[in-house]
Amino acid sequence: MVDRLFADPALASWYDVLCPTDERSDFGFYLPHLMSARSVLDVGCGTGTLLRLAREAGHQGRLCGLDPGAGMLEQARRWPELDIEWILGDLESTSWEREFDFVVMTGHAFQELLGDAELRAALAAVRAALTDDGRFGFETRNPLARAWESWTTDVPVDVPAPADAHGSAATVRMTRQVRSVDGETVSFRTTLDLPGERAPQHGDSTLRFLGADRLTAFLTEAGLAVDEWYGDWDGGPPTDASPEIIVMARRAPA
């Protein structure tokens, strides 16, 4: 999940520190799908790590990253030699017609689609962007697992920060605290304690937790058919206790 806090250009450089690539199970799951697709659109691409991994692994086709955070894309553009398109915006501000064999949303970005109208518009844009045999991969946290109940200041994320010019190391601390739960939506505050900063940084976010039945209804309405469901990044079947609802869908015939 890319918290809105990291849309700040001054904070975007800390995202990969707090979410290191070697701890991203979603990247390992989706990367083979990217490698088998001739053209890929990464919606909510953040700092662009997944597309960079695909290019470094030998992907020869079109790779395109879309994100509304200017600071995140500033980080993504650090590797211009990789020939990846970076576009500032979201699915409602862009338009593609049958251009991508695989569209992906990682980091629980799908959960940032809060309203029904916003969700329908996004799914319609995804379907339009897919080639006739294209696929759409994304995940959302399983609402039955109630992950937000562990988002408290008592369970911080502490990671080593890169050493400074003098070789001194420090720690970055990130905490989340739920502010409200209203039906399918959960609002929370993220706090960052950064080395060298006297005051912590705060950002407020809201996510939507949709169950499998509601997801199926929205996808079907948008003309997308589910091929596969998974409950975790090891490819396990979905259950009530599964932490994730991972979906692989395709463009259904009109």
N, C-alpha and C positions, 0 to 999 in steps of 0.2 A: 504494500500500500504506500502510495506517495502522498504523505500528509501535505495539506496546503501550506504548512509551515515552510516546506522546502521549495516552494515556488519563489521565495525570496532569493534573489541572486546571491546575496551575502551568505545564505545558509545552504544553498544547493550543493556546494562542494562537500558538505558533511554527509550527504545522503549515502554515498557509496561506502563511507567509513562505517556508518551504522547498519548498513545492509550489504555486507561484503558478498562478492560473487560466489565464493566457495560455500556460503551458507544458504544460497538461493536454490532450493529444491525445485521451484517452478521453472527456473532456467533449464535445468537438466531434463525436465519433462518436455518442455516445448521445443528445445533446440532441434531434435530430430525432425520435427514437423517443419521447422523453418528450412532445414537443409534439403528436404524433399520437395520444396515449393520453388517454382521459378521466380515468383515475385511475392514479397511479404510486406504487409502493413502492420506496424506495431503501434497500437492506439494507447496513449498514455505511456509513451516509451521512456519517460524520465530521463536519466542520464545516458540512455542509449546502449547500455551494456549488453543486452541480449542481441541486438543487431550487430554490435561489434564482435561478439563471440561468433556469430554466424559467419561474418566476413572472414575473420581470422581462421575459421575452420574450413574455409575454402568455398563458401557460397559465391557463385558467379553471376547471379541474377540481380534483380532490382530489390533493394532494401530501402524502406521508407519508414521514418519514425514521426509520429504525430504527438504533440504534447502542448497543453495550454500554458506551461510554465517556462517563461523566458530564461530563468536561471538554470533550469534543468537542461534546456537545449544548449545553453552556453557551455555546459560541461560536456554534452554529447559531441559538440563540434571540435573537441580537442584533437580528433583524429581525422583531419580532412583527407588524408591519403587513402582512406578506406572506401571512398565513393559511396556514401550513404546519404540519402535525402533526409533533411530535418525540416519539419514544417511546424510552425507555431499556430496552434488552434485546436479545435476539437471536431468531432464528427458532424456537428451542426453547422460549422463554419467552412467545411470542405465538401467536395463532391467528386467521387470517382465512379466510373461505369465499367464494371467487369474488368478491372485492372490487376487484381491480386488473387493469387492462388491460395494464400493463407493470410487471414487477419487474426491478430492475437491481442489479448489484453491481459497483462500480467500484474502482479503486485496488488491484486484485489481492486484494480482500477474500476472494474465493472460496478462495484458497490457505491461508487460516487455518482452513479446515475440515479438520482433520488426520486423524481416525479415520474408518473406514468407517461406523460407527454414527452419528457426528456428521454426516457428509456425507449419508447416507441420510435422516436426520431433517430436515435442512435442505432437501433437494430435495423431500421430501414436503410440507413446509410451503409451499414456493414453489408447487408444483402446486396445493395447496388454495387458496392466495391468488389464483391467476389466474382470470379470467373464462374462459368456454368458448373464446373466441377470443384469450385473452391470450398475451403473449410474455414470455420471460425472456432478458435479455441479461447476459452476464458475460464475463470474460476470465481467463486464467491464463497465466503465462509458459511458453513452449514448453521442456520439459525438454531437448530435443535441442540447444537453443542455449546451455545451461549458463550462464545469466546470473550465477549466484552466483560464478563464477570471477573476476569483475571487482569483487566486493565486498571490497575491501581498504582498509586505512588509507592506502594509497598513492594512492587515487583518491577524494579527499574531494569533497563538495558544498559550495561556498562561495557564500553569497548575501548581498547587503547587507541589514542589519537596518534597520528604521524608525529615523529620526533621533530622538534623545531630546529632552527639553524644551529643551535648550540648542543643538539643531541639530547635535549631534555624531553622526556616522555610525559604524557598526561592521559587523562581518561575523559571520554565523553559520556555523559549520562543522559538517557532519554526515558521519560516516564509518560504514561497515559492515564488519565483519570476521566471516567465516564461522568458526563454532566446530566444526561437525560436519556431515557429509553421511551420511545413513543411509537407503539405498534411495530412496524418493520424497520424503523430508523433508530440509530444510536448516535448520539452526539457526545463528543469527548474533547478534552484538551490535551495537547502534546506539549511537554516542556523539555527543552534542551538546556543542559548545563555544559557550556563549552569552555575549553581552556582559554585563558586570557580574557574572558568576558566576566565583568563584575556582576551583571544581572542575567538571570536565565531568560531564554527566549520562549515565547508561548505562541501556540497556534490552535485554533478551534476548527474541528472537522465534523462532518456528519456522514455516516454510511448507511446504506440500505441492506437489510438482510432478507433475501427472498428465498423461500423454500422451493423444492424441486417442482411441485405442482404449479406454482405461480410462474416459475421460470419457463416451464414447458408451454404454458398458455401464451406468454409474451412472445416466445420464439416462434410458435406456430402461427400466431397472428401476423408476425413479421415475414413469414415465408421462409423460415429456417427450420430444418428438421434435425433432431438430435440423433447422432450416430452412436455416441458413447458417453457414458457417465462414469466418473470415478470419485472415490471418497478420500483419496490421499495421493501424494506425489509418487508413491510406489505402484500406483495403478490398481489399488484395492477397490473392491466394490463399494458403492455408497451405502451407508447404514445410518440409523438415527444418531449414532455416536461419532460418525466420521467428522473430522475437522473441516473438510472442504466439500464443495460441490463443484467438480471439474467437468466442464462440458466441451465436447467436440461436436460441432454442428456443421451442416452443409446447406448450401443454397437449394431450397426445394423448388421444383418446377412451378411456374406461375399457374 
